[in-house]
Amino acid sequence: MDFFSTHNILVHIPLGAGGYDLSWIEAVGTLAGLLCIWLASLEKISNYLFGLINVTLFAVIFFQIQLYASLLLQLFFFAANVYGWYAWSRQTSDNQAALKIRWLSRSSALGWGAACVVAIALLTLWIDPFFAFLSRIAVALMNTVGLSVTLPVLQPDAFPFWDSTMTVLSVVAMILMTRKYVENWLLWVVIDVISVMIFARQGVYAMALEYVILTLIALNGSRLWIASAREQGSRALSSQ
């Protein structure tokens, strides 16, 4: 279908050298992603519906432009959205939400922090062979199901440290979001700011603008969830 083709252009955006052709699939996928993050900041379970639309369409895009490692990351996000939808919808016997917005304990925060540092360091050193390995797996899997796909020529990562940081923090932030930990929003702010800098540096101004919006949403999410965590803490103290 033409809708799923990145060559089906919705509008030409006059940003950067030569402008940017925004396809229908990218526009809808991006809008779904923005709605997902906005609804998540409001603690609305419907965010996962838009999250599933976002990662599905982006997976199709990455397949077409032969970014197979990024495609595999979307598969992780798809599974995380399904789990998050399940986890957020669970109810206790007294019909109260099973998950409450809260902070990580100090020991858990230190553990996650240490794991992130180690993972970022290792991925920075091995990012090119690691993503080449993932790409070979993706190509093999797609060829197994009957798709005729060839492995593209992979260029060295332009920003190995920052790219590794975004990848690791994105995985951790998604996990923390499914469990309603406030820290997920703080990580998304860091991820989005790094994304803005990288996309602007690479001349992809439309995506840089998108991540400016995502940064603002993540900041608002941080504000709302911090306030909610404080309220939950006050309720817990008052009930003791």
GIGIHU-V919110 format. One record per residue. N is the residue number from 1. PHI is phi in degrees with one decimal (* if undefined). PSI is psi in whole degrees, 0 to 359 (NA if undefined). D_CENTER is the distance of its C-alpha to the mean C-alpha in whole Angstrom. Layout:
{{N PHI PSI D_CENTER} {N PHI PSI D_CENTER}}
This chain:
{{1 * 145 26} {2 -63.3 328 26} {3 -56.9 323 23} {4 -83.1 1 21} {5 -91.3 134 22} {6 -71.4 352 20} {7 -90.3 355 24} {8 -86.5 93 24} {9 -84.6 131 24} {10 -84.6 311 24} {11 -156.3 150 25} {12 -97.1 121 25} {13 -99.0 121 24} {14 -78.1 67 26} {15 -124.5 134 24} {16 76.4 184 25} {17 -69.4 115 27} {18 82.4 356 28} {19 78.9 187 26} {20 -139.5 125 22} {21 -88.7 112 23} {22 -92.3 117 20} {23 -81.0 163 20} {24 -60.7 315 20} {25 -65.5 323 17} {26 -70.5 322 15} {27 -63.4 312 16} {28 -67.3 318 16} {29 -62.2 319 12} {30 -66.5 316 12} {31 -61.7 319 14} {32 -62.6 320 12} {33 -64.4 318 9} {34 -64.7 317 11} {35 -64.4 322 13} {36 -59.4 310 10} {37 -66.9 320 9} {38 -63.9 313 13} {39 -67.0 326 14} {40 -64.6 322 12} {41 -64.1 334 14} {42 -92.9 5 17} {43 62.2 38 17} {44 -96.0 126 17} {45 -65.7 339 17} {46 -64.3 348 16} {47 -58.4 329 13} {48 -71.5 332 12} {49 -62.2 311 14} {50 -69.6 329 12} {51 -63.5 319 9} {52 -65.4 320 11} {53 -62.8 315 13} {54 -58.8 307 10} {55 -70.7 329 8} {56 -66.0 313 12} {57 -67.6 322 13} {58 -67.6 327 11} {59 -63.2 319 12} {60 -62.9 318 16} {61 -62.5 312 15} {62 -64.0 328 14} {63 -64.6 316 17} {64 -68.0 325 19} {65 -97.4 11 19} {66 61.4 43 19} {67 -107.5 79 16} {68 -73.2 329 16} {69 -66.8 319 14} {70 -65.0 326 11} {71 -61.4 316 12} {72 -63.3 325 12} {73 -64.2 325 9} {74 -65.9 327 8} {75 -64.4 321 11} {76 -62.5 315 10} {77 -63.8 325 7} {78 -61.1 312 10} {79 -62.8 320 12} {80 -65.9 323 10} {81 -67.1 320 10} {82 -62.4 314 14} {83 -64.6 317 15} {84 -60.7 319 13} {85 -59.9 316 15} {86 -64.4 312 18} {87 -64.5 319 18} {88 -71.4 335 18} {89 -90.5 352 21} {90 -65.4 142 23} {91 -122.4 145 26} {92 -82.5 175 29} {93 -64.0 333 33} {94 -96.4 21 33} {95 65.8 26 30} {96 -99.8 149 28} {97 -59.1 135 24} {98 -68.1 329 24} {99 -107.2 135 21} {100 -117.6 146 22} {101 -64.8 128 20} {102 -157.8 170 21} {103 -89.5 154 20} {104 -65.7 149 20} {105 -67.1 161 24} {106 -59.3 318 25} {107 -66.9 321 25} {108 -66.7 318 22} {109 -61.9 317 20} {110 -64.5 321 22} {111 -63.7 312 21} {112 -62.6 320 18} {113 -62.3 315 18} {114 -64.2 319 21} {115 -62.6 320 19} {116 -64.0 315 16} {117 -60.4 313 19} {118 -64.7 314 20} {119 -64.2 319 17} {120 -64.9 317 16} {121 -61.3 314 20} {122 -66.4 317 20} {123 -68.2 325 18} {124 -60.3 319 19} {125 -72.4 327 22} {126 -118.6 19 21} {127 -62.6 319 18} {128 -67.4 308 21} {129 -66.6 329 22} {130 -65.0 312 19} {131 -72.4 332 17} {132 -64.5 320 21} {133 -63.3 314 21} {134 -62.4 321 18} {135 -64.3 320 19} {136 -64.0 321 22} {137 -63.8 315 21} {138 -61.9 315 19} {139 -63.4 316 22} {140 -62.3 317 25} {141 -64.2 317 23} {142 -68.6 324 23} {143 -68.9 329 27} {144 -63.4 324 27} {145 -89.7 11 27} {146 100.6 2 29} {147 -84.4 137 27} {148 -92.4 97 28} {149 -126.7 137 26} {150 -113.6 147 27} {151 -71.9 124 25} {152 -73.9 165 24} {153 -75.7 118 25} {154 -94.1 124 23} {155 -86.9 154 23} {156 -58.4 146 22} {157 -60.4 132 19} {158 -71.8 328 20} {159 -136.1 73 18} {160 -57.0 317 18} {161 -67.6 310 18} {162 -68.4 322 15} {163 -64.4 318 13} {164 -64.3 318 14} {165 -60.3 314 13} {166 -63.1 319 9} {167 -64.5 310 9} {168 -64.7 313 10} {169 -66.3 328 9} {170 -64.1 317 5} {171 -63.0 313 7} {172 -65.6 316 10} {173 -61.5 321 8} {174 -65.4 318 7} {175 -62.3 314 10} {176 -65.8 326 12} {177 -64.8 319 11} {178 -63.4 337 12} {179 -102.8 7 15} {180 60.8 45 15} {181 -94.6 134 16} {182 -56.5 325 16} {183 -59.4 339 15} {184 -59.4 322 11} {185 -70.9 325 11} {186 -64.5 323 13} {187 -68.7 320 11} {188 -63.0 324 8} {189 -61.0 313 12} {190 -60.9 314 12} {191 -59.9 314 9} {192 -67.6 321 10} {193 -63.9 316 13} {194 -61.5 318 13} {195 -61.7 316 11} {196 -58.2 314 14} {197 -63.8 316 17} {198 -67.9 313 16} {199 -65.3 323 15} {200 -66.3 319 19} {201 -62.6 325 20} {202 -86.3 359 20} {203 81.2 12 21} {204 -94.3 77 18} {205 -72.2 330 19} {206 -64.6 317 17} {207 -69.7 326 14} {208 -62.3 318 15} {209 -64.0 319 16} {210 -57.5 318 13} {211 -77.4 340 11} {212 -63.5 316 15} {213 -63.5 317 14} {214 -63.2 325 11} {215 -62.4 316 12} {216 -64.1 319 15} {217 -65.0 319 13} {218 -65.3 322 12} {219 -63.8 318 15} {220 -66.5 321 17} {221 -61.3 319 15} {222 -59.9 315 16} {223 -61.7 313 19} {224 -66.8 317 20} {225 -73.4 327 18} {226 -64.5 317 21} {227 -63.7 319 23} {228 -66.3 320 23} {229 -63.7 321 23} {230 -64.7 319 26} {231 -64.8 318 27} {232 -62.6 320 27} {233 -64.6 321 28} {234 -66.2 320 31} {235 -63.9 319 32} {236 -64.2 321 32} {237 -68.6 320 34} {238 -71.1 337 36} {239 -85.3 352 37} {240 -82.0 NA 38}}
